[in-house]
């Protein structure tokens, strides 16, 4: 990986961080107000009913990863004609997927909502309203996928930051409109979210059509290319089914056994978890095109170096944010929310720990997808994750408390990490021992040492704003210091020192 590629990743990561920070702040604020306006029960209904539609999105998720991979691959090969053909064909396929999901949602999904969900009778009409607009929102998102994939493949991450400013302003407007307009708040919220998604999707499309020549749609039918795309996507299908099962499937199981209030707790935990994991998701989003392009140009050595570095950086970036949040979850939720649903604090902590484990696998997955050899990989890893629903069902049926669903998820993430390492070793000759020494051991050392002082401080201070500030500051300082001295190698330290000096020099020269 050259210096130019590294600088591009750093620049794109910075732009995505700006997007994430803005989105996170508004999301946390709006979630608090929406929970207060809707109430715990309606908030839970919105989360679980929308999840039924997401259950059918495994088709979209399957093609989304294929679209990103093939567009980035063609850019790496500098084949513009094939790039244009690939974009148009993927857009045609996504339009077909949107209509397939519409049919499934209006038949099987509607039957499931009316007969199987645990929703109070007096709120069933509002739930149906939410369901219909969730379908429309999902269709808009599906058709938008090729345009987003083009932006990612072209590494124009700044566009996400700019459009996010508009998106968060619209979401803030939604919050105010919920209080201004005299109407059922749950129904109104679903309608407004759909309108915002439609506007944002239109902006992404307009940008792509104007700046990327390959994004001007024309109907093409290339049987060979279509078979290649669907063949690649087909083996990702089971992977996306397993993802939906361990997210929305578990959410629906919790609703059936425990009702919509537990969905509210899970919804809050998911939003907190999503807010902090956006840091890592943005970093990996910036790295993934480079992994695919390295493979396309046959730079396997550079690709493996990038996999190891990005896996370690992903974990450590998330850990810096996670440590103070794990220690002060209860007080942070008290400040953020007027009403904290039961299990909200516990769910938040466990989901963050679970995500830390999964973060180690992020770029391993990208490297497998880059090779296109996904058949056996998807069969093995997806089979591991598909165990989440039956195991969770058994534990809930036996009367275990709902947090056991997350304990199961943690165990499966650990198993999946080992499976992914074996596959990457086989496909691109990544050394498993090197990965353990340079990623897992380094990360565990940082975690074990950095949490000692913040925990001692927390135990010796009274609950309150002062403790939150002191624990967060100490967590930040100890994490960064130990990451620098233990987590980084000499060459990595030199790189970050040079980048820091360059930034300072630019500021001084201005």
C-alpha positions as CSV (number, residue, x, y, z in Angstrom):
1,X,0.0,0.0,0.0
2,X,1.6,3.3,-1.2
3,X,1.7,6.6,0.7
4,X,-0.9,8.0,-1.7
5,X,-3.3,5.2,-1.0
6,X,-2.7,5.7,2.8
7,X,-3.3,9.4,2.5
8,X,-6.5,8.8,0.5
9,X,-7.8,6.4,3.2
10,X,-6.9,8.9,5.9
11,X,-8.7,11.8,4.0
12,X,-11.8,9.7,3.3
13,X,-11.9,8.4,6.9
14,X,-11.8,12.0,8.1
15,X,-14.7,13.0,5.8
16,X,-16.7,10.0,6.9
17,X,-16.0,10.8,10.6
18,X,-17.4,14.3,10.0
19,X,-20.5,12.8,8.5
20,X,-20.8,10.3,11.3
21,X,-20.3,12.8,14.1
22,X,-23.0,15.1,12.7
23,X,-25.4,12.1,12.2
24,X,-24.6,10.7,15.6
25,X,-25.4,13.9,17.5
26,X,-28.7,14.5,15.7
27,X,-29.6,10.8,16.0
28,X,-29.0,10.7,19.7
29,X,-31.0,13.9,20.2
30,X,-33.9,12.9,17.9
31,X,-34.1,9.4,19.5
32,X,-34.5,10.9,22.9
33,X,-37.3,13.3,21.8
34,X,-39.0,10.6,19.7
35,X,-39.0,8.1,22.6
36,X,-40.4,10.8,24.8
37,X,-43.1,11.8,22.3
38,X,-44.1,8.3,21.2
39,X,-43.7,6.6,24.6
40,X,-41.9,3.3,25.3
41,X,-44.6,1.1,23.8
42,X,-45.0,3.0,20.5
43,X,-41.3,3.3,20.2
44,X,-40.9,-0.5,20.5
45,X,-43.7,-1.0,18.0
46,X,-41.9,1.2,15.4
47,X,-38.7,-0.7,15.9
48,X,-40.1,-4.2,15.6
49,X,-42.7,-3.5,12.9
50,X,-40.1,-1.9,10.6
51,X,-38.0,-5.0,11.4
52,X,-40.5,-7.2,9.6
53,X,-39.7,-5.4,6.3
54,X,-36.0,-5.6,7.0
55,X,-36.4,-9.4,7.3
56,X,-37.0,-9.4,3.5
57,X,-34.0,-7.2,2.8
58,X,-31.6,-10.1,2.6
59,X,-32.2,-10.0,-1.1
60,X,-31.0,-6.4,-1.2
61,X,-28.1,-7.0,1.1
62,X,-27.0,-9.8,-1.2
63,X,-26.8,-7.6,-4.3
64,X,-25.4,-4.5,-2.4
65,X,-22.1,-6.2,-1.6
66,X,-21.9,-7.6,-5.1
67,X,-22.5,-4.2,-6.6
68,X,-19.8,-2.5,-4.5
69,X,-17.3,-5.3,-5.2
70,X,-17.8,-5.4,-9.0
71,X,-17.8,-1.6,-9.5
72,X,-14.6,-1.2,-7.4
73,X,-13.0,-4.1,-9.3
74,X,-13.7,-2.6,-12.7
75,X,-12.3,0.8,-11.6
76,X,-9.2,-1.1,-10.4
77,X,-8.9,-2.7,-13.9
78,X,-9.6,0.7,-15.7
79,X,-12.3,-0.9,-17.8
80,X,-14.8,1.9,-18.3
81,X,-17.1,0.2,-20.8
82,X,-17.5,-2.8,-18.5
83,X,-18.0,-0.4,-15.6
84,X,-20.9,1.4,-17.4
85,X,-22.5,-2.0,-18.3
86,X,-22.1,-3.3,-14.7
87,X,-23.8,-0.2,-13.2
88,X,-26.8,-0.3,-15.5
89,X,-27.2,-4.0,-15.0
90,X,-27.0,-3.8,-11.2
91,X,-29.6,-1.0,-11.2
92,X,-32.0,-3.1,-13.2
93,X,-31.5,-6.0,-10.8
94,X,-32.1,-3.7,-7.7
95,X,-35.3,-2.4,-9.3
96,X,-36.5,-6.0,-9.7
97,X,-35.5,-6.8,-6.1
98,X,-37.5,-3.8,-4.8
99,X,-40.7,-5.2,-6.5
100,X,-40.0,-8.7,-5.2
101,X,-39.7,-7.4,-1.6
102,X,-42.9,-5.4,-2.2
103,X,-44.8,-8.6,-3.1
104,X,-43.3,-10.6,-0.2
105,X,-44.0,-7.8,2.3
106,X,-47.6,-7.3,1.2
107,X,-48.3,-11.1,1.5
108,X,-46.2,-13.1,3.9
109,X,-45.1,-10.0,5.9
110,X,-48.6,-8.6,6.3
111,X,-49.9,-12.0,7.4
112,X,-47.1,-12.2,10.0
113,X,-47.9,-8.7,11.3
114,X,-51.6,-9.4,11.7
115,X,-51.4,-12.9,13.2
116,X,-48.1,-13.4,15.0
117,X,-46.9,-10.1,16.4
118,X,-47.4,-9.2,20.1
119,X,-48.9,-5.7,19.6
120,X,-51.8,-4.2,21.7
121,X,-55.1,-4.3,19.7
122,X,-55.6,-0.5,20.1
123,X,-52.3,0.2,18.3
124,X,-52.7,-2.3,15.5
125,X,-53.9,0.3,13.0
126,X,-50.9,2.5,13.7
127,X,-48.6,-0.6,13.4
128,X,-50.1,-1.3,9.9
129,X,-49.5,2.3,9.0
130,X,-45.8,2.1,10.1
131,X,-45.5,-1.2,8.2
132,X,-46.7,0.2,4.9
133,X,-44.4,3.2,5.0
134,X,-41.5,1.0,6.1
135,X,-42.1,-1.0,2.9
136,X,-41.9,2.2,0.8
137,X,-38.8,3.4,2.6
138,X,-37.1,0.0,2.1
139,X,-37.9,0.2,-1.7
140,X,-36.3,3.6,-2.0
141,X,-33.2,2.4,-0.2
142,X,-32.9,-0.6,-2.4
143,X,-33.0,1.4,-5.7
144,X,-30.4,3.8,-4.2
145,X,-27.8,1.1,-3.6
146,X,-26.0,1.2,-7.0
147,X,-25.6,5.0,-6.7
148,X,-24.1,4.7,-3.2
149,X,-21.9,1.9,-4.4
150,X,-20.6,4.1,-7.2
151,X,-19.7,6.9,-4.7
152,X,-17.9,4.4,-2.5
153,X,-16.0,2.8,-5.4
154,X,-14.9,6.3,-6.6
155,X,-13.9,7.1,-3.0
156,X,-15.9,10.4,-2.9
157,X,-16.6,10.1,0.8
158,X,-17.0,13.8,1.2
159,X,-20.3,13.6,-0.6
160,X,-21.7,11.6,2.3
161,X,-20.7,14.4,4.7
162,X,-22.4,17.1,2.6
163,X,-25.6,15.3,2.0
164,X,-25.7,14.2,5.7
165,X,-25.9,17.8,6.7
166,X,-29.1,18.1,4.7
167,X,-30.3,14.7,6.1
168,X,-29.8,15.6,9.7
169,X,-31.5,19.0,9.3
170,X,-34.5,17.2,7.8
171,X,-34.6,14.7,10.8
172,X,-34.4,17.6,13.2
173,X,-37.4,19.1,11.4
174,X,-39.3,15.8,11.8
175,X,-38.9,16.1,15.6
176,X,-40.4,19.6,15.6
177,X,-43.2,18.5,13.3
178,X,-44.2,15.7,15.7
179,X,-45.0,18.4,18.2
180,X,-46.5,20.9,15.8
181,X,-49.0,18.7,13.9
182,X,-52.0,17.3,15.7
183,X,-52.0,13.7,14.4
184,X,-51.2,10.2,15.7
185,X,-47.4,10.6,16.4
186,X,-46.5,7.1,15.4
187,X,-48.2,7.3,12.0
188,X,-46.8,10.8,11.4
189,X,-43.3,9.7,12.2
190,X,-43.4,6.8,9.8
191,X,-44.7,9.1,7.0
192,X,-42.0,11.7,7.6
193,X,-39.2,9.2,7.7
194,X,-40.3,7.9,4.3
195,X,-40.3,11.5,2.8
196,X,-36.8,12.2,4.1
197,X,-35.5,8.9,2.7
198,X,-37.0,9.8,-0.7
199,X,-35.4,13.2,-0.8
200,X,-31.9,12.0,0.3
201,X,-32.0,9.1,-2.2
202,X,-32.8,11.7,-5.0
203,X,-29.8,13.8,-4.0
204,X,-27.4,10.8,-4.2
205,X,-28.8,9.9,-7.6
206,X,-28.5,13.4,-9.0
207,X,-24.9,13.7,-7.9
208,X,-23.9,10.4,-9.5
209,X,-25.7,11.1,-12.8
210,X,-24.0,14.5,-13.0
211,X,-20.4,13.5,-12.0
212,X,-20.1,9.9,-12.9
213,X,-20.6,9.0,-16.6
214,X,-21.1,5.3,-15.8
215,X,-24.2,6.2,-13.7
216,X,-26.3,7.3,-16.7
217,X,-28.7,4.4,-16.8
218,X,-29.4,2.5,-20.0
219,X,-31.1,-0.8,-20.2
220,X,-28.5,-3.5,-21.0
221,X,-28.7,-7.3,-20.8
222,X,-25.4,-9.2,-20.7
223,X,-26.2,-12.8,-19.8
224,X,-22.6,-13.7,-18.9
225,X,-22.2,-10.6,-16.7
226,X,-25.6,-11.2,-15.1
227,X,-24.7,-14.8,-14.3
228,X,-21.4,-13.7,-12.8
229,X,-23.1,-11.0,-10.6
230,X,-25.9,-13.3,-9.5
231,X,-23.5,-16.2,-9.0
232,X,-21.4,-14.0,-6.7
233,X,-24.5,-12.6,-5.0
234,X,-26.1,-16.0,-4.7
235,X,-23.5,-17.3,-2.3
236,X,-23.8,-14.1,-0.3
237,X,-27.5,-14.8,0.0
238,X,-27.1,-17.1,2.9
239,X,-24.8,-14.7,4.6
240,X,-27.4,-11.9,4.4
241,X,-30.1,-14.3,5.6
242,X,-28.0,-15.1,8.7
243,X,-27.4,-11.3,9.3
244,X,-31.1,-10.6,9.2
245,X,-31.8,-13.6,11.5
246,X,-29.4,-12.4,14.2
247,X,-30.7,-8.9,14.1
248,X,-34.3,-8.5,13.1
249,X,-35.1,-12.1,13.7
250,X,-34.0,-11.8,17.3
251,X,-35.9,-8.6,17.7
252,X,-39.1,-10.4,16.5
253,X,-38.5,-13.3,18.9
254,X,-38.1,-10.9,21.8
255,X,-41.4,-9.3,20.8
256,X,-43.2,-12.6,20.6
257,X,-42.0,-13.7,24.1
258,X,-41.8,-10.4,25.9
259,X,-43.8,-7.7,24.1
260,X,-43.0,-4.3,22.5
261,X,-41.4,-2.8,25.6
262,X,-38.4,-5.1,25.3
263,X,-38.1,-4.0,21.6
264,X,-37.8,-0.4,22.9
265,X,-34.9,-1.4,25.1
266,X,-33.2,-3.2,22.2
267,X,-33.9,-0.2,19.9
268,X,-32.2,2.2,22.3
269,X,-29.2,-0.2,22.6
270,X,-29.0,-0.5,18.8
271,X,-29.0,3.2,18.3
272,X,-26.2,3.7,20.9
273,X,-24.2,0.9,19.4
274,X,-24.7,2.2,15.9
275,X,-23.6,5.7,16.9
276,X,-20.2,4.6,18.2
277,X,-19.6,1.8,15.6
278,X,-20.1,4.4,12.9
279,X,-16.5,5.5,13.6
280,X,-15.3,2.0,12.6
281,X,-17.8,1.5,9.8
282,X,-16.6,4.8,8.3
283,X,-12.9,3.7,8.5
284,X,-13.7,0.3,7.0
285,X,-15.8,2.0,4.3
286,X,-12.7,4.0,3.3
287,X,-10.4,0.9,3.4
288,X,-12.6,-1.6,1.6
289,X,-12.1,-0.1,-2.0
290,X,-8.4,-0.2,-1.5
291,X,-8.5,-3.9,-0.5
292,X,-10.5,-4.8,-3.6
293,X,-8.3,-2.7,-5.9
294,X,-5.1,-4.2,-4.4
295,X,-6.5,-7.7,-5.2
296,X,-7.5,-6.6,-8.7
297,X,-4.0,-5.3,-9.4
298,X,-2.5,-8.5,-7.8
299,X,-0.8,-6.7,-5.0
300,X,-1.4,-9.5,-2.4
301,X,1.4,-8.4,-0.1
302,X,0.1,-4.9,0.2
303,X,-3.4,-6.3,0.6
304,X,-2.4,-8.5,3.5
305,X,-0.6,-5.6,5.2
306,X,-3.7,-3.4,4.8
307,X,-5.9,-6.2,6.2
308,X,-3.8,-6.5,9.4
309,X,-3.4,-2.8,9.9
310,X,-7.1,-2.0,9.3
311,X,-8.3,-4.8,11.6
312,X,-6.2,-3.5,14.4
313,X,-7.1,0.1,13.8
314,X,-10.8,-0.7,13.6
315,X,-10.8,-2.4,17.0
316,X,-8.8,0.3,18.7
317,X,-10.8,3.2,17.2
318,X,-14.0,1.6,18.6
319,X,-12.4,0.8,21.9
320,X,-11.4,4.4,22.6
321,X,-15.1,5.3,22.4
322,X,-16.4,2.1,24.0
323,X,-14.5,2.2,27.3
324,X,-16.0,5.3,28.8
325,X,-19.4,4.4,27.5
326,X,-19.2,0.9,29.0
327,X,-18.2,2.3,32.4
328,X,-20.8,5.1,32.5
329,X,-23.7,3.6,30.5
330,X,-26.3,4.0,33.3
331,X,-25.5,7.7,33.9
332,X,-25.2,8.5,30.2
333,X,-28.6,7.0,29.5
334,X,-30.0,9.0,32.5
335,X,-28.8,12.2,30.9
336,X,-29.8,11.3,27.4
337,X,-33.3,9.8,28.0
338,X,-36.2,10.9,30.0
339,X,-37.4,7.3,30.2
340,X,-35.0,4.3,30.2
341,X,-36.7,1.1,29.2
342,X,-36.0,-2.0,31.3
343,X,-32.9,-3.8,30.1
344,X,-31.7,-0.7,28.3
345,X,-28.5,-0.3,30.2
346,X,-27.6,-4.0,30.1
347,X,-28.4,-4.3,26.4
348,X,-26.2,-1.3,25.6
349,X,-23.2,-2.7,27.4
350,X,-23.5,-6.2,26.0
351,X,-24.1,-5.0,22.4
352,X,-21.0,-2.8,22.5
353,X,-18.8,-5.7,23.8
354,X,-20.3,-8.0,21.1
355,X,-19.5,-5.4,18.4
356,X,-15.9,-5.1,19.6
357,X,-15.5,-8.8,19.0
358,X,-17.1,-8.6,15.6
359,X,-15.0,-5.6,14.6
360,X,-11.9,-7.7,14.4
361,X,-13.5,-9.6,11.5
362,X,-14.5,-6.5,9.4
363,X,-11.7,-6.4,6.9
364,X,-11.3,-10.2,6.8
365,X,-14.8,-10.3,5.3
366,X,-13.8,-7.6,2.8
367,X,-10.7,-9.5,1.7
368,X,-12.8,-12.7,1.0
369,X,-15.4,-10.7,-1.0
370,X,-12.5,-9.1,-3.0
371,X,-11.4,-12.6,-4.3
372,X,-15.0,-13.4,-5.4
373,X,-14.5,-17.0,-4.0
374,X,-17.3,-16.8,-1.5
375,X,-19.1,-20.2,-1.9
376,X,-17.6,-22.2,0.9
377,X,-16.9,-19.2,3.0
378,X,-20.6,-18.2,3.1
379,X,-21.7,-21.7,3.7
380,X,-19.5,-22.0,6.8
381,X,-19.8,-18.6,8.4
382,X,-23.5,-18.2,7.7
383,X,-24.2,-21.6,9.2
384,X,-22.5,-20.3,12.4
385,X,-24.7,-17.2,12.5
386,X,-27.9,-19.0,11.6
387,X,-27.6,-20.8,14.9
388,X,-28.5,-17.5,16.6
389,X,-32.3,-17.7,16.1
390,X,-32.8,-21.4,17.1
391,X,-30.5,-21.1,20.1
392,X,-32.2,-17.8,21.2
393,X,-35.6,-19.4,20.8
394,X,-34.6,-22.4,23.0
395,X,-33.2,-20.1,25.8
396,X,-36.2,-17.8,25.7
397,X,-38.6,-20.8,25.7
398,X,-36.8,-22.2,28.7
399,X,-37.4,-18.9,30.6
400,X,-33.9,-17.4,30.4
401,X,-33.7,-13.6,30.5
402,X,-33.4,-11.7,27.2
403,X,-29.7,-10.8,27.5
404,X,-28.9,-14.4,26.8
405,X,-29.7,-13.6,23.1
406,X,-26.6,-11.3,23.1
407,X,-24.4,-13.8,25.0
408,X,-25.2,-16.3,22.2
409,X,-24.3,-13.6,19.6
410,X,-20.9,-13.0,21.3
411,X,-20.0,-16.7,21.2
412,X,-20.9,-16.9,17.5
413,X,-18.8,-13.9,16.7
414,X,-15.7,-15.6,18.3
415,X,-16.4,-18.8,16.3
416,X,-16.8,-16.7,13.1
417,X,-13.5,-14.9,13.6
418,X,-11.6,-18.2,13.7
419,X,-13.4,-19.4,10.6
420,X,-12.7,-16.2,8.7
421,X,-9.0,-16.3,9.5
422,X,-8.8,-19.8,8.1
423,X,-10.5,-18.8,4.9
424,X,-8.3,-15.6,4.4
425,X,-5.2,-17.7,5.1
426,X,-6.3,-20.1,2.3
427,X,-7.4,-17.5,-0.2
428,X,-4.7,-14.8,0.0
429,X,-2.1,-16.5,2.2
430,X,-2.6,-14.2,5.2
431,X,-0.5,-15.6,8.1
432,X,-2.8,-16.6,11.0
433,X,0.0,-16.3,13.6
434,X,1.0,-12.9,12.2
435,X,-2.7,-11.8,12.6
436,X,-2.8,-13.1,16.2
437,X,0.5,-11.4,17.2
438,X,-0.1,-8.1,15.4
439,X,-3.8,-7.7,15.9
440,X,-5.4,-9.8,18.7
441,X,-2.5,-9.9,21.1
442,X,-1.9,-6.2,20.7
443,X,-5.5,-5.3,21.2
444,X,-6.0,-7.5,24.2
445,X,-2.9,-6.0,25.9
446,X,-4.3,-2.4,25.3
447,X,-7.7,-3.4,26.7
448,X,-6.3,-5.2,29.8
449,X,-4.0,-2.3,30.8
450,X,-6.1,0.7,29.8
451,X,-9.2,-0.2,31.8
452,X,-7.5,-0.5,35.2
453,X,-7.2,3.2,36.2
454,X,-10.7,4.3,34.9
455,X,-12.3,1.4,36.8
456,X,-10.5,2.3,40.0
457,X,-11.5,5.9,39.6
458,X,-15.1,5.0,39.0
459,X,-15.2,2.8,42.1
460,X,-13.9,5.7,44.2
461,X,-16.2,8.5,43.0
462,X,-19.9,9.2,43.5
463,X,-22.2,8.9,40.5
464,X,-22.6,12.3,38.7
465,X,-21.4,14.6,36.0
466,X,-18.0,15.1,37.6
467,X,-17.3,11.3,37.6
468,X,-18.5,11.0,34.0
469,X,-16.1,13.7,32.9
470,X,-13.1,12.3,34.9
471,X,-13.7,8.7,33.9
472,X,-14.1,9.7,30.2
473,X,-11.0,11.8,30.2
474,X,-8.9,9.2,32.0
475,X,-10.2,6.5,29.7
476,X,-9.3,8.6,26.6
477,X,-5.8,9.5,27.8
478,X,-4.9,5.9,29.0
479,X,-6.3,4.4,25.8
480,X,-4.4,6.7,23.5
481,X,-1.1,6.5,25.4
482,X,-1.2,2.7,25.6
483,X,-2.3,2.4,21.9
484,X,0.7,4.5,20.9
485,X,3.3,2.7,23.1
486,X,1.9,-0.9,22.9
487,X,-0.6,-1.1,20.0
488,X,1.6,0.4,17.3
489,X,4.8,-0.7,15.7
490,X,7.7,1.6,15.1
491,X,6.8,2.1,11.4
492,X,3.2,3.0,12.3
493,X,4.4,5.5,14.9
494,X,6.6,7.2,12.3
495,X,3.7,7.4,9.9
496,X,1.4,9.0,12.4
497,X,4.1,11.4,13.6
498,X,4.8,12.5,10.0
499,X,1.1,13.0,9.3
500,X,0.7,15.0,12.5
501,X,3.7,17.2,11.6
502,X,2.3,17.8,8.1
503,X,-1.0,18.9,9.5
504,X,0.6,21.3,12.0
505,X,2.8,22.7,9.2
506,X,-0.2,23.4,7.0
507,X,-2.0,25.2,9.9
508,X,1.0,27.3,10.6
509,X,1.5,28.2,6.9
510,X,-2.0,29.4,6.7
